Amino acid sequence: MEAYLGAPESYDAVTVEGNPRVTSRVVGGLHATIATASITVNSIPKILRVSPGLRTMADMPIPKLVRRK
């Protein structure tokens, strides 16, 4: 990660290793606050189904992408 004033380029990228290999690059990057809020809100239904007790993120169900139509 390079975050400094005057950086030549700003983007977020992810590569999924597989067959085929998939790479996605978002020019300008994703706003971290929006991304954090989105994953939190989208995780609520699954978290409500977890039994009570002290948990870590490793104990939580994996959130899924919610597509809007």
PDB file of N, CA, C and O in Angstrom:
ATOM      1  N   MET A   1       0.837  -1.171   0.000  1.00  0.00           N
ATOM      2  CA  MET A   1       0.000   0.000   0.000  1.00  0.00           C
ATOM      3  C   MET A   1       0.885   1.239   0.000  1.00  0.00           C
ATOM      4  O   MET A   1       1.836   1.351   0.773  1.00  0.00           O
ATOM      5  N   GLU A   2       0.550   2.144  -0.872  1.00  0.00           N
ATOM      6  CA  GLU A   2       1.243   3.424  -0.925  1.00  0.00           C
ATOM      7  C   GLU A   2       0.197   4.516  -0.798  1.00  0.00           C
ATOM      8  O   GLU A   2      -0.642   4.681  -1.684  1.00  0.00           O
ATOM      9  N   ALA A   3       0.238   5.263   0.296  1.00  0.00           N
ATOM     10  CA  ALA A   3      -0.736   6.322   0.526  1.00  0.00           C
ATOM     11  C   ALA A   3       0.008   7.594   0.895  1.00  0.00           C
ATOM     12  O   ALA A   3       0.421   7.778   2.039  1.00  0.00           O
ATOM     13  N   TYR A   4       0.168   8.452  -0.072  1.00  0.00           N
ATOM     14  CA  TYR A   4       0.842   9.717   0.189  1.00  0.00           C
ATOM     15  C   TYR A   4       0.404  10.738  -0.857  1.00  0.00           C
ATOM     16  O   TYR A   4      -0.023  10.378  -1.953  1.00  0.00           O
ATOM     17  N   LEU A   5       0.514  11.992  -0.508  1.00  0.00           N
ATOM     18  CA  LEU A   5       0.142  13.077  -1.408  1.00  0.00           C
ATOM     19  C   LEU A   5       1.051  13.054  -2.629  1.00  0.00           C
ATOM     20  O   LEU A   5       2.275  13.012  -2.502  1.00  0.00           O
ATOM     21  N   GLY A   6       0.456  13.081  -3.795  1.00  0.00           N
ATOM     22  CA  GLY A   6       1.229  13.078  -5.029  1.00  0.00           C
ATOM     23  C   GLY A   6       1.546  11.691  -5.546  1.00  0.00           C
ATOM     24  O   GLY A   6       2.336  11.545  -6.478  1.00  0.00           O
ATOM     25  N   ALA A   7       0.934  10.652  -4.948  1.00  0.00           N
ATOM     26  CA  ALA A   7       1.133   9.284  -5.448  1.00  0.00           C
ATOM     27  C   ALA A   7       0.701   9.247  -6.909  1.00  0.00           C
ATOM     28  O   ALA A   7      -0.287   9.888  -7.266  1.00  0.00           O
ATOM     29  N   PRO A   8       1.411   8.517  -7.760  1.00  0.00           N
ATOM     30  CA  PRO A   8       1.124   8.540  -9.190  1.00  0.00           C
ATOM     31  C   PRO A   8      -0.254   8.006  -9.571  1.00  0.00           C
ATOM     32  O   PRO A   8      -0.814   8.413 -10.589  1.00  0.00           O
ATOM     33  N   GLU A   9      -0.802   7.108  -8.771  1.00  0.00           N
ATOM     34  CA  GLU A   9      -2.057   6.470  -9.153  1.00  0.00           C
ATOM     35  C   GLU A   9      -2.771   5.992  -7.899  1.00  0.00           C
ATOM     36  O   GLU A   9      -2.126   5.539  -6.954  1.00  0.00           O
ATOM     37  N   SER A  10      -4.086   6.089  -7.879  1.00  0.00           N
ATOM     38  CA  SER A  10      -4.853   5.617  -6.732  1.00  0.00           C
ATOM     39  C   SER A  10      -5.849   4.568  -7.210  1.00  0.00           C
ATOM     40  O   SER A  10      -6.656   4.832  -8.101  1.00  0.00           O
ATOM     41  N   TYR A  11      -5.790   3.377  -6.615  1.00  0.00           N
ATOM     42  CA  TYR A  11      -6.723   2.315  -6.994  1.00  0.00           C
ATOM     43  C   TYR A  11      -6.740   1.243  -5.915  1.00  0.00           C
ATOM     44  O   TYR A  11      -5.815   1.129  -5.111  1.00  0.00           O
ATOM     45  N   ASP A  12      -7.815   0.460  -5.918  1.00  0.00           N
ATOM     46  CA  ASP A  12      -7.894  -0.755  -5.118  1.00  0.00           C
ATOM     47  C   ASP A  12      -7.946  -1.904  -6.107  1.00  0.00           C
ATOM     48  O   ASP A  12      -8.597  -1.800  -7.147  1.00  0.00           O
ATOM     49  N   ALA A  13      -7.267  -2.998  -5.794  1.00  0.00           N
ATOM     50  CA  ALA A  13      -7.234  -4.128  -6.715  1.00  0.00           C
ATOM     51  C   ALA A  13      -7.329  -5.438  -5.945  1.00  0.00           C
ATOM     52  O   ALA A  13      -6.890  -5.540  -4.799  1.00  0.00           O
ATOM     53  N   VAL A  14      -7.906  -6.426  -6.594  1.00  0.00           N
ATOM     54  CA  VAL A  14      -7.969  -7.772  -6.032  1.00  0.00           C
ATOM     55  C   VAL A  14      -7.724  -8.766  -7.164  1.00  0.00           C
ATOM     56  O   VAL A  14      -8.197  -8.576  -8.284  1.00  0.00           O
ATOM     57  N   THR A  15      -6.979  -9.827  -6.857  1.00  0.00           N
ATOM     58  CA  THR A  15      -6.731 -10.890  -7.822  1.00  0.00           C
ATOM     59  C   THR A  15      -7.181 -12.204  -7.210  1.00  0.00           C
ATOM     60  O   THR A  15      -6.797 -12.541  -6.090  1.00  0.00           O
ATOM     61  N   VAL A  16      -7.994 -12.943  -7.948  1.00  0.00           N
ATOM     62  CA  VAL A  16      -8.449 -14.268  -7.528  1.00  0.00           C
ATOM     63  C   VAL A  16      -7.660 -15.279  -8.342  1.00  0.00           C
ATOM     64  O   VAL A  16      -7.800 -15.365  -9.563  1.00  0.00           O
ATOM     65  N   GLU A  17      -6.826 -16.047  -7.641  1.00  0.00           N
ATOM     66  CA  GLU A  17      -6.019 -17.055  -8.322  1.00  0.00           C
ATOM     67  C   GLU A  17      -6.883 -18.266  -8.622  1.00  0.00           C
ATOM     68  O   GLU A  17      -7.505 -18.824  -7.719  1.00  0.00           O
ATOM     69  N   GLY A  18      -6.927 -18.663  -9.840  1.00  0.00           N
ATOM     70  CA  GLY A  18      -7.719 -19.816 -10.253  1.00  0.00           C
ATOM     71  C   GLY A  18      -7.608 -19.983 -11.745  1.00  0.00           C
ATOM     72  O   GLY A  18      -6.693 -19.458 -12.380  1.00  0.00           O
ATOM     73  N   ASN A  19      -8.542 -20.715 -12.294  1.00  0.00           N
ATOM     74  CA  ASN A  19      -8.570 -20.939 -13.731  1.00  0.00           C
ATOM     75  C   ASN A  19      -9.952 -20.589 -14.243  1.00  0.00           C
ATOM     76  O   ASN A  19     -10.860 -21.413 -14.139  1.00  0.00           O
ATOM     77  N   PRO A  20     -10.148 -19.414 -14.786  1.00  0.00           N
ATOM     78  CA  PRO A  20      -9.143 -18.425 -15.138  1.00  0.00           C
ATOM     79  C   PRO A  20      -8.784 -17.536 -13.955  1.00  0.00           C
ATOM     80  O   PRO A  20      -9.538 -17.444 -12.987  1.00  0.00           O
ATOM     81  N   ARG A  21      -7.646 -16.891 -14.037  1.00  0.00           N
ATOM     82  CA  ARG A  21      -7.235 -15.906 -13.040  1.00  0.00           C
ATOM     83  C   ARG A  21      -8.055 -14.635 -13.287  1.00  0.00           C
ATOM     84  O   ARG A  21      -8.181 -14.183 -14.425  1.00  0.00           O
ATOM     85  N   VAL A  22      -8.609 -14.064 -12.216  1.00  0.00           N
ATOM     86  CA  VAL A  22      -9.460 -12.881 -12.343  1.00  0.00           C
ATOM     87  C   VAL A  22      -8.840 -11.739 -11.555  1.00  0.00           C
ATOM     88  O   VAL A  22      -8.518 -11.893 -10.377  1.00  0.00           O
ATOM     89  N   THR A  23      -8.673 -10.595 -12.204  1.00  0.00           N
ATOM     90  CA  THR A  23      -8.145  -9.406 -11.550  1.00  0.00           C
ATOM     91  C   THR A  23      -9.130  -8.267 -11.750  1.00  0.00           C
ATOM     92  O   THR A  23      -9.604  -8.028 -12.861  1.00  0.00           O
ATOM     93  N   SER A  24      -9.431  -7.568 -10.668  1.00  0.00           N
ATOM     94  CA  SER A  24     -10.326  -6.415 -10.730  1.00  0.00           C
ATOM     95  C   SER A  24      -9.599  -5.218 -10.148  1.00  0.00           C
ATOM     96  O   SER A  24      -8.941  -5.322  -9.112  1.00  0.00           O
ATOM     97  N   ARG A  25      -9.718  -4.086 -10.813  1.00  0.00           N
ATOM     98  CA  ARG A  25      -9.031  -2.871 -10.369  1.00  0.00           C
ATOM     99  C   ARG A  25     -10.039  -1.723 -10.391  1.00  0.00           C
ATOM    100  O   ARG A  25     -10.644  -1.444 -11.426  1.00  0.00           O
ATOM    101  N   VAL A  26     -10.215  -1.065  -9.259  1.00  0.00           N
ATOM    102  CA  VAL A  26     -11.134   0.065  -9.142  1.00  0.00           C
ATOM    103  C   VAL A  26     -10.300   1.338  -9.098  1.00  0.00           C
ATOM    104  O   VAL A  26      -9.658   1.645  -8.094  1.00  0.00           O
ATOM    105  N   VAL A  27     -10.323   2.075 -10.215  1.00  0.00           N
ATOM    106  CA  VAL A  27      -9.554   3.313 -10.306  1.00  0.00           C
ATOM    107  C   VAL A  27     -10.133   4.332  -9.328  1.00  0.00           C
ATOM    108  O   VAL A  27     -11.348   4.525  -9.279  1.00  0.00           O
ATOM    109  N   GLY A  28      -9.291   4.969  -8.568  1.00  0.00           N
ATOM    110  CA  GLY A  28      -9.728   5.922  -7.552  1.00  0.00           C
ATOM    111  C   GLY A  28      -9.952   5.271  -6.201  1.00  0.00           C
ATOM    112  O   GLY A  28     -10.021   5.956  -5.181  1.00  0.00           O
ATOM    113  N   GLY A  29     -10.067   3.951  -6.189  1.00  0.00           N
ATOM    114  CA  GLY A  29     -10.235   3.201  -4.947  1.00  0.00           C
ATOM    115  C   GLY A  29     -11.641   3.238  -4.396  1.00  0.00           C
ATOM    116  O   GLY A  29     -12.504   3.960  -4.894  1.00  0.00           O
ATOM    117  N   LEU A  30     -11.855   2.456  -3.370  1.00  0.00           N
ATOM    118  CA  LEU A  30     -13.137   2.382  -2.687  1.00  0.00           C
ATOM    119  C   LEU A  30     -13.039   3.174  -1.390  1.00  0.00           C
ATOM    120  O   LEU A  30     -12.026   3.122  -0.693  1.00  0.00           O
ATOM    121  N   HIS A  31     -14.073   3.886  -1.082  1.00  0.00           N
ATOM    122  CA  HIS A  31     -14.077   4.673   0.149  1.00  0.00           C
ATOM    123  C   HIS A  31     -14.166   3.706   1.326  1.00  0.00           C
ATOM    124  O   HIS A  31     -15.141   2.963   1.435  1.00  0.00           O
ATOM    125  N   ALA A  32     -13.182   3.702   2.194  1.00  0.00           N
ATOM    126  CA  ALA A  32     -13.082   2.721   3.276  1.00  0.00           C
ATOM    127  C   ALA A  32     -14.272   2.759   4.229  1.00  0.00           C
ATOM    128  O   ALA A  32     -14.730   1.710   4.681  1.00  0.00           O
ATOM    129  N   THR A  33     -14.778   3.944   4.540  1.00  0.00           N
ATOM    130  CA  THR A  33     -15.906   4.040   5.470  1.00  0.00           C
ATOM    131  C   THR A  33     -17.145   3.381   4.883  1.00  0.00           C
ATOM    132  O   THR A  33     -17.853   2.662   5.589  1.00  0.00           O
ATOM    133  N   ILE A  34     -17.417   3.613   3.613  1.00  0.00           N
ATOM    134  CA  ILE A  34     -18.576   3.007   2.954  1.00  0.00           C
ATOM    135  C   ILE A  34     -18.406   1.494   2.892  1.00  0.00           C
ATOM    136  O   ILE A  34     -19.356   0.755   3.153  1.00  0.00           O
ATOM    137  N   ALA A  35     -17.216   1.028   2.552  1.00  0.00           N
ATOM    138  CA  ALA A  35     -16.973  -0.413   2.473  1.00  0.00           C
ATOM    139  C   ALA A  35     -17.160  -1.080   3.831  1.00  0.00           C
ATOM    140  O   ALA A  35     -17.751  -2.156   3.916  1.00  0.00           O
ATOM    141  N   THR A  36     -16.659  -0.448   4.898  1.00  0.00           N
ATOM    142  CA  THR A  36     -16.797  -1.003   6.247  1.00  0.00           C
ATOM    143  C   THR A  36     -18.257  -1.043   6.667  1.00  0.00           C
ATOM    144  O   THR A  36     -18.721  -2.050   7.202  1.00  0.00           O
ATOM    145  N   ALA A  37     -18.982   0.035   6.432  1.00  0.00           N
ATOM    146  CA  ALA A  37     -20.403   0.071   6.779  1.00  0.00           C
ATOM    147  C   ALA A  37     -21.185  -0.961   5.974  1.00  0.00           C
ATOM    148  O   ALA A  37     -22.081  -1.612   6.512  1.00  0.00           O
ATOM    149  N   SER A  38     -20.861  -1.118   4.707  1.00  0.00           N
ATOM    150  CA  SER A  38     -21.579  -2.067   3.855  1.00  0.00           C
ATOM    151  C   SER A  38     -21.410  -3.503   4.331  1.00  0.00           C
ATOM    152  O   SER A  38     -22.388  -4.245   4.422  1.00  0.00           O
ATOM    153  N   ILE A  39     -20.181  -3.898   4.634  1.00  0.00           N
ATOM    154  CA  ILE A  39     -19.959  -5.275   5.077  1.00  0.00           C
ATOM    155  C   ILE A  39     -20.600  -5.513   6.442  1.00  0.00           C
ATOM    156  O   ILE A  39     -21.071  -6.616   6.720  1.00  0.00           O
ATOM    157  N   THR A  40     -20.623  -4.494   7.291  1.00  0.00           N
ATOM    158  CA  THR A  40     -21.260  -4.619   8.606  1.00  0.00           C
ATOM    159  C   THR A  40     -22.763  -4.821   8.452  1.00  0.00           C
ATOM    160  O   THR A  40     -23.331  -5.745   9.032  1.00  0.00           O
ATOM    161  N   VAL A  41     -23.401  -3.963   7.677  1.00  0.00           N
ATOM    162  CA  VAL A  41     -24.854  -4.052   7.478  1.00  0.00           C
ATOM    163  C   VAL A  41     -25.226  -5.364   6.780  1.00  0.00           C
ATOM    164  O   VAL A  41     -26.199  -6.013   7.164  1.00  0.00           O
ATOM    165  N   ASN A  42     -24.471  -5.749   5.775  1.00  0.00           N
ATOM    166  CA  ASN A  42     -24.788  -6.984   5.041  1.00  0.00           C
ATOM    167  C   ASN A  42     -24.540  -8.240   5.871  1.00  0.00           C
ATOM    168  O   ASN A  42     -25.038  -9.311   5.523  1.00  0.00           O
ATOM    169  N   SER A  43     -23.782  -8.133   6.956  1.00  0.00           N
ATOM    170  CA  SER A  43     -23.501  -9.286   7.820  1.00  0.00           C
ATOM    171  C   SER A  43     -24.548  -9.481   8.913  1.00  0.00           C
ATOM    172  O   SER A  43     -24.602 -10.553   9.516  1.00  0.00           O
ATOM    173  N   ILE A  44     -25.375  -8.483   9.184  1.00  0.00           N
ATOM    174  CA  ILE A  44     -26.323  -8.554  10.299  1.00  0.00           C
ATOM    175  C   ILE A  44     -27.209  -9.798  10.260  1.00  0.00           C
ATOM    176  O   ILE A  44     -27.317 -10.473  11.284  1.00  0.00           O
ATOM    177  N   PRO A  45     -27.854 -10.145   9.133  1.00  0.00           N
ATOM    178  CA  PRO A  45     -28.720 -11.335   9.146  1.00  0.00           C
ATOM    179  C   PRO A  45     -27.996 -12.620   9.563  1.00  0.00           C
ATOM    180  O   PRO A  45     -28.553 -13.425  10.308  1.00  0.00           O
ATOM    181  N   LYS A  46     -26.771 -12.816   9.094  1.00  0.00           N
ATOM    182  CA  LYS A  46     -26.021 -14.027   9.465  1.00  0.00           C
ATOM    183  C   LYS A  46     -25.576 -13.986  10.921  1.00  0.00           C
ATOM    184  O   LYS A  46     -25.609 -15.010  11.604  1.00  0.00           O
ATOM    185  N   ILE A  47     -25.165 -12.829  11.400  1.00  0.00           N
ATOM    186  CA  ILE A  47     -24.713 -12.707  12.787  1.00  0.00           C
ATOM    187  C   ILE A  47     -25.853 -12.964  13.764  1.00  0.00           C
ATOM    188  O   ILE A  47     -25.635 -13.521  14.840  1.00  0.00           O
ATOM    189  N   LEU A  48     -27.062 -12.565  13.398  1.00  0.00           N
ATOM    190  CA  LEU A  48     -28.219 -12.810  14.270  1.00  0.00           C
ATOM    191  C   LEU A  48     -28.505 -14.300  14.449  1.00  0.00           C
ATOM    192  O   LEU A  48     -29.150 -14.690  15.421  1.00  0.00           O
ATOM    193  N   ARG A  49     -28.030 -15.138  13.519  1.00  0.00           N
ATOM    194  CA  ARG A  49     -28.253 -16.589  13.609  1.00  0.00           C
ATOM    195  C   ARG A  49     -27.151 -17.324  14.376  1.00  0.00           C
ATOM    196  O   ARG A  49     -27.263 -18.530  14.597  1.00  0.00           O
ATOM    197  N   VAL A  50     -26.088 -16.622  14.785  1.00  0.00           N
ATOM    198  CA  VAL A  50     -24.977 -17.234  15.531  1.00  0.00           C
ATOM    199  C   VAL A  50     -25.383 -17.360  16.999  1.00  0.00           C
ATOM    200  O   VAL A  50     -26.019 -16.465  17.556  1.00  0.00           O
ATOM    201  N   SER A  51     -25.008 -18.479  17.616  1.00  0.00           N
ATOM    202  CA  SER A  51     -25.349 -18.668  19.027  1.00  0.00           C
ATOM    203  C   SER A  51     -24.645 -17.615  19.888  1.00  0.00           C
ATOM    204  O   SER A  51     -23.558 -17.152  19.541  1.00  0.00           O
ATOM    205  N   PRO A  52     -25.265 -17.239  21.011  1.00  0.00           N
ATOM    206  CA  PRO A  52     -24.684 -16.212  21.879  1.00  0.00           C
ATOM    207  C   PRO A  52     -23.325 -16.634  22.434  1.00  0.00           C
ATOM    208  O   PRO A  52     -23.029 -17.823  22.553  1.00  0.00           O
ATOM    209  N   GLY A  53     -22.515 -15.649  22.767  1.00  0.00           N
ATOM    210  CA  GLY A  53     -21.217 -15.907  23.371  1.00  0.00           C
ATOM    211  C   GLY A  53     -20.144 -15.046  22.747  1.00  0.00           C
ATOM    212  O   GLY A  53     -20.388 -14.329  21.777  1.00  0.00           O
ATOM    213  N   LEU A  54     -18.953 -15.123  23.314  1.00  0.00           N
ATOM    214  CA  LEU A  54     -17.819 -14.362  22.811  1.00  0.00           C
ATOM    215  C   LEU A  54     -17.334 -15.002  21.512  1.00  0.00           C
ATOM    216  O   LEU A  54     -17.043 -16.198  21.484  1.00  0.00           O
ATOM    217  N   ARG A  55     -17.247 -14.228  20.452  1.00  0.00           N
ATOM    218  CA  ARG A  55     -16.860 -14.745  19.135  1.00  0.00           C
ATOM    219  C   ARG A  55     -15.778 -13.863  18.524  1.00  0.00           C
ATOM    220  O   ARG A  55     -15.624 -12.698  18.892  1.00  0.00           O
ATOM    221  N   THR A  56     -15.033 -14.435  17.587  1.00  0.00           N
ATOM    222  CA  THR A  56     -14.101 -13.668  16.767  1.00  0.00           C
ATOM    223  C   THR A  56     -14.625 -13.691  15.335  1.00  0.00           C
ATOM    224  O   THR A  56     -15.579 -14.407  15.028  1.00  0.00           O
ATOM    225  N   MET A  57     -14.008 -12.917  14.475  1.00  0.00           N
ATOM    226  CA  MET A  57     -14.429 -12.921  13.066  1.00  0.00           C
ATOM    227  C   MET A  57     -14.250 -14.303  12.440  1.00  0.00           C
ATOM    228  O   MET A  57     -14.969 -14.652  11.503  1.00  0.00           O
ATOM    229  N   ALA A  58     -13.301 -15.094  12.945  1.00  0.00           N
ATOM    230  CA  ALA A  58     -13.093 -16.445  12.419  1.00  0.00           C
ATOM    231  C   ALA A  58     -14.300 -17.348  12.709  1.00  0.00           C
ATOM    232  O   ALA A  58     -14.509 -18.341  12.012  1.00  0.00           O
ATOM    233  N   ASP A  59     -15.091 -17.009  13.731  1.00  0.00           N
ATOM    234  CA  ASP A  59     -16.279 -17.789  14.083  1.00  0.00           C
ATOM    235  C   ASP A  59     -17.510 -17.383  13.274  1.00  0.00           C
ATOM    236  O   ASP A  59     -18.501 -18.112  13.243  1.00  0.00           O
ATOM    237  N   MET A  60     -17.451 -16.234  12.628  1.00  0.00           N
ATOM    238  CA  MET A  60     -18.618 -15.691  11.927  1.00  0.00           C
ATOM    239  C   MET A  60     -18.774 -16.291  10.545  1.00  0.00           C
ATOM    240  O   MET A  60     -17.790 -16.665   9.908  1.00  0.00           O
ATOM    241  N   PRO A  61     -20.026 -16.384  10.076  1.00  0.00           N
ATOM    242  CA  PRO A  61     -20.244 -16.827   8.695  1.00  0.00           C
ATOM    243  C   PRO A  61     -19.643 -15.807   7.727  1.00  0.00           C
ATOM    244  O   PRO A  61     -19.577 -14.617   8.033  1.00  0.00           O
ATOM    245  N   ILE A  62     -19.211 -16.275   6.577  1.00  0.00           N
ATOM    246  CA  ILE A  62     -18.631 -15.387   5.576  1.00  0.00           C
ATOM    247  C   ILE A  62     -19.735 -14.536   4.963  1.00  0.00           C
ATOM    248  O   ILE A  62     -20.736 -15.077   4.492  1.00  0.00           O
ATOM    249  N   PRO A  63     -19.571 -13.204   4.960  1.00  0.00           N
ATOM    250  CA  PRO A  63     -20.590 -12.344   4.343  1.00  0.00           C
ATOM    251  C   PRO A  63     -20.605 -12.549   2.835  1.00  0.00           C
ATOM    252  O   PRO A  63     -19.593 -12.927   2.245  1.00  0.00           O
ATOM    253  N   LYS A  64     -21.727 -12.304   2.226  1.00  0.00           N
ATOM    254  CA  LYS A  64     -21.783 -12.432   0.760  1.00  0.00           C
ATOM    255  C   LYS A  64     -22.129 -11.089   0.150  1.00  0.00           C
ATOM    256  O   LYS A  64     -22.670 -10.201   0.808  1.00  0.00           O
ATOM    257  N   LEU A  65     -21.807 -10.968  -1.109  1.00  0.00           N
ATOM    258  CA  LEU A  65     -22.102  -9.758  -1.842  1.00  0.00           C
ATOM    259  C   LEU A  65     -23.596  -9.683  -2.090  1.00  0.00           C
ATOM    260  O   LEU A  65     -24.199 -10.646  -2.563  1.00  0.00           O
ATOM    261  N   VAL A  66     -24.190  -8.553  -1.776  1.00  0.00           N
ATOM    262  CA  VAL A  66     -25.620  -8.342  -2.019  1.00  0.00           C
ATOM    263  C   VAL A  66     -25.751  -7.521  -3.289  1.00  0.00           C
ATOM    264  O   VAL A  66     -25.276  -6.388  -3.361  1.00  0.00           O
ATOM    265  N   ARG A  67     -26.393  -8.096  -4.281  1.00  0.00           N
ATOM    266  CA  ARG A  67     -26.563  -7.405  -5.564  1.00  0.00           C
ATOM    267  C   ARG A  67     -27.906  -6.706  -5.601  1.00  0.00           C
ATOM    268  O   ARG A  67     -28.936  -7.289  -5.262  1.00  0.00           O
ATOM    269  N   ARG A  68     -27.884  -5.472  -6.010  1.00  0.00           N
ATOM    270  CA  ARG A  68     -29.131  -4.720  -6.157  1.00  0.00           C
ATOM    271  C   ARG A  68     -29.585  -4.784  -7.603  1.00  0.00           C
ATOM    272  O   ARG A  68     -28.772  -4.776  -8.527  1.00  0.00           O
ATOM    273  N   LYS A  69     -30.887  -4.848  -7.780  1.00  0.00           N
ATOM    274  CA  LYS A  69     -31.428  -4.896  -9.148  1.00  0.00           C
ATOM    275  C   LYS A  69     -31.999  -3.568  -9.546  1.00  0.00           C
ATOM    276  O   LYS A  69     -32.498  -3.420 -10.661  1.00  0.00           O
TER     277      LYS A  69
END
